[in-house]
Amino acid sequence: MPRTNPEPPPLRRLWHYAAERRYRGRALGAAALSISNKLFDLAPPFLIGVAVDVVVARETSLMAGLLGVADPAAQLGVLAVVTFAIWGMESLTEYLFAILWRNLAQDVQHELRLAAFDHVQHLDLAFYEERDTAGLMAVLNDDVNQLERFLDVGATEVLHLLTTVLVLGAFFFVAAPGVAWWALLPMPFIVWGSLRFQRLMAPRYTAVREQVGLLNAQLANALGGIATVKSFTAEAREAERLGKLSRAYVRKNAHAIALSSAFVPLIRIAIVVGFMATLVYGGRLALSGEMAVGVYSTLVFMTQRLLWPLTRLGQTLDLYQRAMASTRRIFALLDERAQLRDGARPLPPEAVAGTVRLAGVDFAYATGGAVLRGIDLEVPAGRTLAIVGPTGAGKSSVVKLLLRLYDPTAGRVTLDGVDLRDAVLRDVRRAVGLVSQDVFLFHGSVRDNLRFGRPDADEAALWRALELAEARPFVEALPQGIDTVVGERGQKLSGGQRQRLALARAILKDPPVLVLDEATSAVDNETEAAIQRSLEALTRGRTTIVIAHRLSTVRHADEIAVLDAGRVVERGRHDDLIALAGVYAGLWRVQTGERALAGVASPAARR
């Protein structure tokens, strides 16, 4: 059985990621300040012990020996100055580490979200067809925010805890080794319990994060399809469906909470054993004169300072486990790899003549059977090819191959003789302009949407594109004209208006190859006629591939290819295909109503 490399711990991956982004220095600086802050925070119990020693021992106190000051009042004065300085430094270091950790958390959150989003954008279309958008949103938003919360709070708590254990543990063994063993007796059990707790909590919080993704997916689906929900009066059913997912989320959280809530009570019982040992055994040593009263006072205070923070270990590990579950999901997304490899051959759009060819192309999706079989098509530069056929014939799959959203399983797709797999992917998609039947407009103004493919376009170019798409009149009539916000997915516009803006956007891009995928499917006959007039001017001298269901829109194409069951079954001009009386002619009769009229007329003729 081949060996596989185990997945590195998420914290280690996060540390390496921070190093790559040159955040390691800032993290070390913040960590140093957190440790310094804890050292200053631990000083007051020592000062209390020194103060008790001054009051009890007076001229023979530890401070008298160190400072050479015999007067107890003067010793207390020096002690007050030192106390003020220590508290001031504690406040200063707390302010500084809070700023550093919080800013670091914000920067890492920002960089990680952008890196994940940029990575996801470059994944194949097949990736999106297998994943729901809401699940990706949960990773890019919720999981990244969870990581930010850990860096903001949890990292400091971990450092404070480690500093406390190391410093006070060392003090105990130096000042009173006999007491130290009893005081530290509970610690191995606490550490073992914490690690055991961590292992038990990991799968529970992973389940919680996965349930969050499902919940977000349902919310996105319901809100995205709100018009459909309302039209079917399905609000109650959608609320019930969301309720089931939300209750499942509550149950998974409750499963995690049940374990995390038990941690502190159990740890508290272990802590009291150490505190009692210091109180009783150390007190006996002080009564017998074997231990200075000041040292005993310090040990009593320090026992609680040493062990009590361990009660927060559960909360810290709770936060850590949530963050690590999120980190795993983030890096799992970053580990996704695109199957389409970028080519190395430049294909600048300005140098593209526009000859498109599909040679012996077979294509099948990973989750289904063959869609295209042995497709051979060629579109000379500047010519128009129409592809028609019944639903499911493979027309839209041809569009995806032309944009190289997928690669053929066999054969070649070439542009000016260059296999698209060998060309720079960015150049291919810049050379091909698409107007899809599924128009997507971004939330923003008309101007923003038009400039999406050409950000540097000037006003004159914008209005010219609108004119060619027969969109200028309705844009001028909008409340703010070209600066009117169209809403999410262009919901403030009609279907025909959205389609004309999509056409104008492609016109503005000015690609050498234009693909129209049912580009007039959402417009009325009058608007379609207007757009057809514009397309005649637009497509003149430009390679155009028209995917159409309405055959009336392609009757003047230079060539029409008829697809059926993934094969080209007929090719030719409109009149030739009608005369052929094959598949195309049958589709034409259905759309023009000839078959229906014949079916109605025949009974009358018999009568």
C-alpha positions as CSV (number, residue, x, y, z in Angstrom):
1,M,0.0,0.0,0.0
2,P,1.6,3.3,-1.0
3,R,2.4,5.7,1.8
4,T,0.7,9.1,1.8
5,N,2.1,12.2,3.4
6,P,0.0,13.1,6.5
7,E,-1.7,16.5,6.4
8,P,0.3,19.0,8.4
9,P,-1.3,20.4,11.5
10,P,-3.4,23.5,10.6
11,L,-1.5,25.7,13.1
12,R,1.8,24.9,11.4
13,R,0.3,25.7,8.0
14,L,-1.0,28.9,9.3
15,W,2.4,29.8,10.7
16,H,4.1,29.0,7.4
17,Y,1.4,31.1,5.6
18,A,2.1,34.0,7.9
19,A,5.8,33.7,7.2
20,E,5.2,33.7,3.4
21,R,3.2,36.9,3.8
22,R,6.0,38.3,6.0
23,Y,3.9,38.5,9.1
24,R,6.2,36.3,11.2
25,G,8.1,39.3,12.5
26,R,5.0,41.1,13.6
27,A,3.7,37.9,15.2
28,L,6.9,37.4,17.2
29,G,6.8,41.1,18.3
30,A,3.2,40.7,19.5
31,A,4.1,37.5,21.2
32,A,7.1,39.1,23.0
33,L,4.8,41.9,24.2
34,S,2.2,39.4,25.4
35,I,4.8,37.5,27.4
36,S,6.2,40.8,28.8
37,N,2.7,41.8,29.9
38,K,2.2,38.5,31.7
39,L,5.6,38.9,33.5
40,F,4.6,42.4,34.7
41,D,1.1,40.9,35.7
42,L,2.8,38.3,37.8
43,A,5.0,40.8,39.7
44,P,2.4,42.1,42.2
45,P,2.1,38.9,44.2
46,F,5.9,39.0,44.5
47,L,5.7,42.6,45.7
48,I,3.0,41.6,48.3
49,G,5.4,38.9,49.6
50,V,8.2,41.5,49.8
51,A,5.9,44.0,51.6
52,V,5.0,41.3,54.1
53,D,8.7,40.6,54.6
54,V,9.4,44.3,55.2
55,V,6.6,44.5,57.8
56,V,7.7,41.3,59.6
57,A,11.5,41.4,59.3
58,R,11.9,45.2,59.3
59,E,15.6,46.1,59.3
60,T,16.6,42.5,58.4
61,S,14.2,42.2,55.4
62,L,15.2,41.2,51.9
63,M,14.9,44.7,50.6
64,A,17.1,46.1,53.4
65,G,19.8,43.7,52.3
66,L,19.4,44.5,48.6
67,L,19.1,48.3,48.9
68,G,21.1,48.9,52.0
69,V,18.1,50.8,53.5
70,A,17.3,49.9,57.1
71,D,14.2,52.1,57.6
72,P,11.1,50.0,56.9
73,A,9.1,53.2,55.9
74,A,11.7,54.0,53.3
75,Q,11.7,50.4,52.0
76,L,7.9,50.6,51.6
77,G,8.3,53.9,49.7
78,V,10.8,52.3,47.3
79,L,8.4,49.4,47.0
80,A,5.5,51.8,46.1
81,V,7.6,53.4,43.3
82,V,8.5,50.0,41.9
83,T,4.9,48.9,42.1
84,F,3.8,52.0,40.1
85,A,6.4,51.4,37.5
86,I,5.4,47.7,37.1
87,W,1.7,48.5,36.8
88,G,2.5,51.2,34.3
89,M,4.6,48.8,32.2
90,E,1.8,46.2,32.4
91,S,-0.7,48.7,31.1
92,L,1.7,49.9,28.3
93,T,2.5,46.4,27.1
94,E,-1.2,45.4,27.2
95,Y,-2.0,48.4,25.0
96,L,0.8,47.6,22.6
97,F,0.1,43.8,22.3
98,A,-3.6,44.5,21.8
99,I,-2.8,46.8,18.9
100,L,-0.3,44.4,17.3
101,W,-2.5,41.3,17.7
102,R,-5.7,42.9,16.5
103,N,-4.0,44.6,13.5
104,L,-2.2,41.3,12.7
105,A,-5.5,39.5,12.9
106,Q,-7.2,41.9,10.6
107,D,-4.3,41.8,8.1
108,V,-4.1,38.0,8.1
109,Q,-7.9,37.8,7.8
110,H,-7.8,40.2,4.8
111,E,-4.9,38.5,3.1
112,L,-6.3,35.0,3.6
113,R,-9.8,36.0,2.4
114,L,-8.4,37.6,-0.7
115,A,-6.0,34.7,-1.4
116,A,-8.8,32.2,-1.1
117,F,-11.1,34.2,-3.2
118,D,-8.5,34.8,-5.9
119,H,-7.7,31.1,-5.9
120,V,-11.3,30.1,-6.2
121,Q,-11.8,32.4,-9.1
122,H,-9.1,30.5,-11.0
123,L,-10.6,27.1,-10.4
124,D,-12.4,25.3,-13.2
125,L,-16.1,25.7,-13.9
126,A,-16.5,22.1,-13.0
127,F,-15.6,23.0,-9.4
128,Y,-18.5,25.4,-9.2
129,E,-20.9,22.9,-10.6
130,E,-20.0,20.5,-7.8
131,R,-20.0,23.0,-4.9
132,D,-22.8,25.2,-3.7
133,T,-22.1,29.0,-3.5
134,A,-23.3,29.3,0.0
135,G,-20.8,26.7,1.2
136,L,-18.0,28.7,-0.4
137,M,-19.3,31.8,1.2
138,A,-19.2,30.1,4.6
139,V,-15.5,29.4,4.1
140,L,-14.6,32.8,2.7
141,N,-16.5,34.7,5.4
142,D,-17.4,32.7,8.5
143,D,-14.3,30.5,8.7
144,V,-11.9,33.4,8.0
145,N,-13.7,35.5,10.7
146,Q,-13.3,32.6,13.1
147,L,-9.6,32.5,12.5
148,E,-9.5,36.3,13.1
149,R,-11.2,35.9,16.5
150,F,-8.5,33.3,17.5
151,L,-5.6,35.6,16.5
152,D,-7.3,38.5,18.3
153,V,-7.9,36.8,21.6
154,G,-6.8,33.2,21.7
155,A,-3.2,33.6,20.8
156,T,-2.6,36.0,23.7
157,E,-4.4,33.6,26.2
158,V,-2.2,30.7,25.1
159,L,1.0,32.8,25.6
160,H,-0.2,34.1,28.9
161,L,-1.0,30.6,30.1
162,L,2.4,29.2,29.1
163,T,4.3,32.1,30.6
164,T,2.4,31.7,33.9
165,V,3.1,28.0,34.1
166,L,6.8,28.3,33.3
167,V,7.6,31.3,35.5
168,L,5.6,30.4,38.5
169,G,6.6,26.7,38.2
170,A,10.3,27.8,38.3
171,F,9.7,30.1,41.3
172,F,8.0,27.3,43.2
173,F,10.9,24.9,42.7
174,V,13.5,27.6,43.7
175,A,11.6,29.0,46.7
176,A,10.1,25.9,48.1
177,P,10.8,22.6,46.3
178,G,8.8,20.6,48.9
179,V,5.7,22.7,48.4
180,A,6.1,22.9,44.7
181,W,5.5,19.1,44.2
182,W,2.2,19.3,46.0
183,A,1.1,22.6,44.3
184,L,1.9,21.2,40.9
185,L,0.5,17.8,41.5
186,P,-2.8,18.5,39.7
187,M,-1.1,19.9,36.6
188,P,-0.4,16.6,34.7
189,F,-4.0,15.6,35.1
190,I,-5.1,19.0,33.9
191,V,-2.9,18.9,30.9
192,W,-3.9,15.3,30.1
193,G,-7.5,16.2,30.4
194,S,-7.0,19.3,28.2
195,L,-5.4,17.3,25.4
196,R,-8.1,14.6,25.7
197,F,-10.6,17.4,25.6
198,Q,-9.0,18.8,22.5
199,R,-9.2,15.5,20.6
200,L,-12.9,15.0,21.6
201,M,-13.8,18.5,20.6
202,A,-12.1,18.5,17.1
203,P,-14.7,16.4,15.3
204,R,-17.6,18.1,17.1
205,Y,-16.5,21.6,15.9
206,T,-15.8,20.3,12.4
207,A,-19.4,19.1,12.3
208,V,-20.6,22.5,13.5
209,R,-18.7,24.3,10.7
210,E,-20.1,21.9,8.1
211,Q,-23.6,22.5,9.4
212,V,-23.0,26.2,9.1
213,G,-22.2,25.7,5.4
214,L,-25.5,23.8,4.9
215,L,-27.5,26.5,6.7
216,N,-25.9,29.2,4.6
217,A,-26.7,27.3,1.4
218,Q,-30.4,27.0,2.3
219,L,-30.5,30.8,3.2
220,A,-28.9,31.7,-0.1
221,N,-31.2,29.4,-2.1
222,A,-34.3,30.7,-0.4
223,L,-33.4,34.4,-0.8
224,G,-32.0,33.9,-4.3
225,G,-35.3,32.3,-5.4
226,I,-37.6,34.5,-3.4
227,A,-39.8,35.3,-6.5
228,T,-40.3,31.6,-7.1
229,V,-41.0,31.0,-3.4
230,K,-43.7,33.7,-3.4
231,S,-45.3,32.6,-6.7
232,F,-45.8,29.1,-5.2
233,T,-46.8,30.5,-1.8
234,A,-44.0,28.3,-0.4
235,E,-42.9,30.6,2.4
236,A,-44.0,28.2,5.2
237,R,-42.3,25.2,3.5
238,E,-39.0,27.2,3.1
239,A,-39.2,28.3,6.8
240,E,-39.8,24.7,7.9
241,R,-36.8,23.6,5.7
242,L,-34.6,26.2,7.2
243,G,-35.9,25.4,10.7
244,K,-34.8,21.7,10.3
245,L,-31.3,22.8,9.3
246,S,-31.1,25.4,12.1
247,R,-32.3,22.8,14.6
248,A,-29.6,20.5,13.4
249,Y,-27.1,23.3,13.8
250,V,-28.3,23.8,17.4
251,R,-28.0,20.1,18.1
252,K,-24.5,19.9,16.9
253,N,-23.5,23.0,18.9
254,A,-25.2,21.6,21.9
255,H,-23.2,18.4,21.4
256,A,-20.1,20.5,21.5
257,I,-21.3,22.7,24.4
258,A,-22.1,19.7,26.6
259,L,-18.5,18.6,26.5
260,S,-16.9,22.1,26.7
261,S,-19.1,23.1,29.7
262,A,-18.0,20.2,31.7
263,F,-14.3,21.1,31.5
264,V,-14.1,24.0,34.0
265,P,-16.0,22.3,36.9
266,L,-13.7,19.3,36.6
267,I,-10.5,21.4,36.4
268,R,-11.7,23.4,39.4
269,I,-11.7,20.3,41.6
270,A,-8.2,19.5,40.5
271,I,-7.0,23.0,41.3
272,V,-8.3,23.1,44.8
273,V,-6.1,20.1,45.7
274,G,-3.0,22.1,44.8
275,F,-4.2,25.2,46.6
276,M,-5.0,23.2,49.8
277,A,-1.5,21.6,49.6
278,T,0.2,25.0,49.5
279,L,-2.0,26.4,52.2
280,V,-1.5,23.5,54.7
281,Y,1.9,22.2,54.0
282,G,3.5,25.6,53.3
283,G,1.8,27.0,56.4
284,R,3.3,24.4,58.6
285,L,6.7,25.2,57.2
286,A,6.2,28.9,58.0
287,L,5.0,28.1,61.5
288,S,8.1,26.0,62.1
289,G,10.4,28.7,60.8
290,E,11.6,26.7,57.9
291,M,10.0,29.2,55.5
292,A,9.9,33.0,55.6
293,V,6.4,34.5,56.1
294,G,6.9,36.6,53.0
295,V,7.7,33.6,50.9
296,Y,4.7,31.8,52.3
297,S,2.5,34.7,51.4
298,T,3.8,34.8,47.9
299,L,3.3,31.0,47.5
300,V,-0.3,31.2,48.6
301,F,-1.1,34.0,46.1
302,M,1.0,32.3,43.4
303,T,-0.7,29.0,43.7
304,Q,-4.0,30.5,42.7
305,R,-2.3,32.6,40.0
306,L,-0.6,29.4,38.7
307,L,-3.5,27.0,38.7
308,W,-6.6,29.2,38.3
309,P,-5.8,30.3,34.7
310,L,-6.1,26.6,33.8
311,T,-9.8,26.9,34.2
312,R,-9.8,29.1,31.1
313,L,-7.8,26.4,29.3
314,G,-11.1,24.8,28.2
315,Q,-12.4,28.1,26.7
316,T,-9.0,28.7,25.1
317,L,-9.0,25.3,23.5
318,D,-12.6,25.7,22.6
319,L,-11.6,28.9,20.6
320,Y,-8.6,27.1,19.3
321,Q,-10.5,24.1,18.0
322,R,-13.1,26.3,16.3
323,A,-10.2,28.2,14.6
324,M,-8.4,25.1,13.6
325,A,-11.6,23.6,12.1
326,S,-12.0,26.8,10.1
327,T,-8.3,26.8,9.1
328,R,-8.6,23.2,7.8
329,R,-11.5,24.2,5.6
330,I,-9.7,27.3,4.4
331,F,-6.6,25.5,3.4
332,A,-8.6,22.6,2.0
333,L,-10.1,25.2,-0.4
334,L,-6.6,26.6,-1.2
335,D,-5.5,23.0,-1.9
336,E,-8.0,22.6,-4.7
337,R,-6.2,22.5,-8.0
338,A,-7.5,23.5,-11.4
339,Q,-7.5,20.8,-14.0
340,L,-7.2,23.2,-17.0
341,R,-3.5,24.0,-17.5
342,D,-2.6,27.4,-18.8
343,G,-0.9,27.4,-22.1
344,A,2.3,29.3,-22.9
345,R,1.6,30.6,-26.4
346,P,0.5,34.3,-26.5
347,L,-2.6,35.0,-28.5
348,P,-3.2,38.8,-28.1
349,P,-6.7,39.7,-29.2
350,E,-5.6,42.5,-31.5
351,A,-3.6,40.0,-33.5
352,V,-6.4,37.4,-33.8
353,A,-8.0,37.1,-37.2
354,G,-10.8,34.9,-35.9
355,T,-10.7,31.5,-37.7
356,V,-12.4,29.0,-35.4
357,R,-12.3,25.3,-35.8
358,L,-13.5,22.2,-34.0
359,A,-11.7,19.1,-35.3
360,G,-12.9,15.7,-34.3
361,V,-14.2,17.0,-31.0
362,D,-15.7,14.6,-28.4
363,F,-16.8,15.9,-25.0
364,A,-18.3,14.4,-21.9
365,Y,-18.9,15.9,-18.4
366,A,-17.3,14.1,-15.5
367,T,-20.7,13.2,-14.1
368,G,-22.4,12.1,-17.3
369,G,-22.1,10.5,-20.7
370,A,-20.9,11.8,-24.0
371,V,-22.4,15.2,-25.0
372,L,-20.5,15.8,-28.3
373,R,-19.4,13.2,-30.7
374,G,-17.0,13.7,-33.6
375,I,-17.8,17.4,-34.1
376,D,-16.1,18.9,-37.2
377,L,-16.8,22.6,-37.7
378,E,-14.9,25.5,-39.2
379,V,-15.8,29.2,-39.1
380,P,-13.5,31.3,-41.4
381,A,-12.5,34.7,-40.0
382,G,-15.3,37.3,-40.4
383,R,-18.0,34.8,-41.1
384,T,-21.1,33.8,-39.1
385,L,-21.9,30.2,-38.1
386,A,-25.2,29.3,-36.5
387,I,-25.6,26.2,-34.4
388,V,-29.2,25.0,-33.9
389,G,-30.8,21.8,-32.6
390,P,-33.3,20.5,-30.1
391,T,-32.8,20.9,-26.3
392,G,-29.9,18.7,-25.1
393,A,-28.2,18.5,-28.5
394,G,-25.0,19.9,-27.0
395,K,-25.2,23.6,-28.3
396,S,-24.2,25.2,-25.0
397,S,-21.3,22.7,-24.5
398,V,-19.8,24.1,-27.7
399,V,-19.8,27.5,-26.1
400,K,-18.0,26.2,-23.1
401,L,-15.3,24.7,-25.3
402,L,-14.9,27.9,-27.2
403,L,-14.3,29.8,-24.0
404,R,-12.1,27.0,-22.8
405,L,-14.2,26.5,-19.7
406,Y,-13.7,22.8,-20.4
407,D,-11.3,20.9,-22.7
408,P,-12.5,18.4,-25.2
409,T,-12.1,14.7,-24.2
410,A,-10.9,14.1,-27.8
411,G,-10.0,16.3,-30.8
412,R,-9.0,20.0,-30.9
413,V,-10.5,23.4,-30.7
414,T,-8.3,26.0,-32.4
415,L,-8.3,29.7,-32.9
416,D,-6.3,30.9,-35.9
417,G,-4.8,27.4,-36.0
418,V,-3.6,27.5,-32.4
419,D,-4.9,24.8,-30.1
420,L,-6.7,26.6,-27.2
421,R,-4.8,24.3,-24.8
422,D,-1.5,25.7,-26.0
423,A,-2.6,29.4,-25.8
424,V,-2.5,31.6,-22.8
425,L,-5.9,31.2,-21.2
426,R,-6.4,34.9,-20.4
427,D,-5.8,35.7,-24.1
428,V,-8.3,33.1,-25.3
429,R,-11.1,34.6,-23.1
430,R,-10.2,38.1,-24.0
431,A,-10.5,37.2,-27.7
432,V,-13.9,35.7,-27.3
433,G,-16.9,37.8,-26.3
434,L,-20.0,36.0,-24.9
435,V,-23.6,37.1,-24.6
436,S,-25.4,34.3,-22.8
437,Q,-29.1,33.6,-22.4
438,D,-28.5,33.6,-18.7
439,V,-27.6,37.3,-18.3
440,F,-25.7,38.2,-15.2
441,L,-25.5,41.9,-14.2
442,F,-23.6,42.9,-11.1
443,H,-25.0,45.1,-8.4
444,G,-23.9,48.6,-9.5
445,S,-24.7,51.2,-12.1
446,V,-25.3,50.6,-15.8
447,R,-21.9,52.3,-16.4
448,D,-20.1,49.9,-14.0
449,N,-21.7,46.9,-15.8
450,L,-20.8,48.1,-19.2
451,R,-17.2,48.7,-18.2
452,F,-16.8,45.3,-16.7
453,G,-14.9,43.9,-19.6
454,R,-13.2,47.2,-20.6
455,P,-12.6,49.4,-17.5
456,D,-10.9,52.2,-19.6
457,A,-13.8,52.8,-22.0
458,D,-14.7,56.5,-22.4
459,E,-18.2,58.0,-22.5
460,A,-18.4,58.0,-26.3
461,A,-17.6,54.2,-26.4
462,L,-20.2,53.5,-23.8
463,W,-23.0,55.3,-25.6
464,R,-22.0,53.8,-29.0
465,A,-22.3,50.3,-27.5
466,L,-25.7,51.1,-26.1
467,E,-26.9,52.4,-29.5
468,L,-25.7,49.3,-31.3
469,A,-27.5,47.1,-28.7
470,E,-30.7,49.2,-29.1
471,A,-30.4,50.0,-25.4
472,R,-29.8,53.8,-25.4
473,P,-33.5,54.9,-25.3
474,F,-34.3,52.9,-22.2
475,V,-31.0,53.8,-20.5
476,E,-31.7,57.5,-21.0
477,A,-35.2,57.0,-19.5
478,L,-33.8,55.5,-16.3
479,P,-34.0,57.7,-13.2
480,Q,-30.3,58.4,-13.1
481,G,-29.6,57.5,-16.7
482,I,-26.4,55.5,-17.2
483,D,-25.6,55.9,-13.5
484,T,-28.8,54.1,-12.4
485,V,-28.1,51.2,-10.0
486,V,-29.5,48.0,-11.6
487,G,-29.8,46.0,-8.4
488,E,-28.5,42.5,-7.6
489,R,-28.4,40.5,-10.8
490,G,-30.1,43.4,-12.6
491,Q,-33.4,42.8,-10.9
492,K,-34.6,46.4,-11.4
493,L,-34.6,45.8,-15.1
494,S,-36.7,43.7,-17.4
495,G,-35.4,40.6,-19.0
496,G,-35.1,42.3,-22.4
497,Q,-33.3,45.3,-20.9
498,R,-30.8,43.0,-19.1
499,Q,-30.1,41.2,-22.3
500,R,-29.5,44.4,-24.3
501,L,-27.1,45.6,-21.6
502,A,-25.3,42.3,-21.8
503,L,-25.1,42.7,-25.6
504,A,-23.7,46.3,-25.2
505,R,-21.1,45.0,-22.7
506,A,-19.9,42.5,-25.3
507,I,-19.9,45.1,-28.0
508,L,-17.8,47.4,-25.8
509,K,-15.3,44.6,-25.3
510,D,-14.9,44.5,-29.1
511,P,-13.6,40.9,-29.3
512,P,-12.5,39.3,-32.6
513,V,-14.8,36.4,-32.0
514,L,-18.4,36.9,-30.8
515,V,-20.5,34.1,-29.3
516,L,-24.3,34.8,-29.0
517,D,-25.9,32.0,-26.9
518,E,-29.6,32.6,-27.2
519,A,-28.9,36.3,-27.1
520,T,-32.4,37.4,-28.0
521,S,-34.3,34.8,-26.0
522,A,-35.7,37.2,-23.5
523,V,-36.9,40.0,-25.8
524,D,-40.1,40.6,-27.7
525,N,-40.4,40.4,-31.5
526,E,-40.1,44.1,-32.0
527,T,-36.9,44.4,-29.8
528,E,-35.5,41.2,-31.5
529,A,-35.9,42.8,-34.9
530,A,-34.1,46.0,-33.6
531,I,-31.3,43.9,-32.1
532,Q,-31.0,41.9,-35.3
533,R,-30.5,45.2,-37.3
534,S,-27.7,46.1,-34.8
535,L,-26.1,42.7,-35.0
536,E,-25.9,42.9,-38.8
537,A,-23.6,45.9,-38.4
538,L,-21.8,44.5,-35.4
539,T,-21.0,41.1,-36.9
540,R,-19.9,42.5,-40.3
541,G,-16.2,41.5,-40.6
542,R,-16.2,39.7,-37.2
543,T,-16.3,36.0,-36.6
544,T,-19.6,35.2,-35.0
545,I,-21.0,32.0,-33.6
546,V,-24.7,32.1,-32.9
547,I,-26.4,29.5,-30.7
548,A,-30.1,29.8,-31.3
549,H,-33.4,28.3,-30.5
550,R,-35.4,30.8,-32.6
551,L,-34.5,29.9,-36.1
552,S,-35.7,33.2,-37.4
553,T,-32.7,34.8,-35.9
554,V,-30.2,32.7,-37.9
555,R,-31.8,32.3,-41.3
556,H,-29.2,34.8,-42.8
557,A,-26.1,33.1,-41.3
558,D,-23.3,32.2,-43.7
559,E,-23.7,28.6,-42.5
560,I,-26.0,26.7,-40.2
561,A,-25.0,23.5,-38.4
562,V,-27.7,21.3,-37.0
563,L,-26.8,19.4,-33.8
564,D,-28.7,16.3,-32.7
565,A,-27.7,14.0,-29.9
566,G,-24.2,15.5,-29.9
567,R,-23.5,15.1,-33.7
568,V,-23.6,17.4,-36.6
569,V,-26.4,15.9,-38.7
570,E,-26.9,18.8,-41.3
571,R,-25.0,21.8,-42.6
572,G,-25.8,24.5,-45.1
573,R,-27.6,27.7,-45.6
574,H,-31.2,28.2,-44.5
575,D,-32.8,27.7,-47.9
576,D,-30.7,24.6,-48.6
577,L,-31.6,23.0,-45.3
578,I,-35.3,23.7,-45.8
579,A,-35.1,22.0,-49.2
580,L,-33.3,19.1,-47.6
581,A,-36.5,18.4,-45.6
582,G,-34.6,17.0,-42.6
583,V,-34.2,17.9,-39.0
584,Y,-33.8,21.6,-39.6
585,A,-36.8,21.8,-41.8
586,G,-38.9,20.0,-39.2
587,L,-37.8,22.5,-36.5
588,W,-38.6,25.3,-38.9
589,R,-42.1,24.0,-39.5
590,V,-42.8,23.6,-35.8
591,Q,-41.7,27.2,-35.1
592,T,-43.6,28.8,-38.0
593,G,-46.7,26.8,-37.2
594,E,-47.0,25.0,-40.4
595,R,-47.2,21.5,-38.8
596,A,-49.9,22.8,-36.4
597,L,-51.9,24.3,-39.2
598,A,-51.7,21.1,-41.2
599,G,-52.9,19.2,-38.2
600,V,-55.9,21.5,-37.9
601,A,-56.7,21.6,-41.6
602,S,-56.8,17.8,-42.2
603,P,-60.0,17.1,-40.3
604,A,-61.8,19.9,-42.1
605,A,-60.6,18.6,-45.4
606,R,-62.0,15.1,-44.6
607,R,-65.3,16.6,-43.7
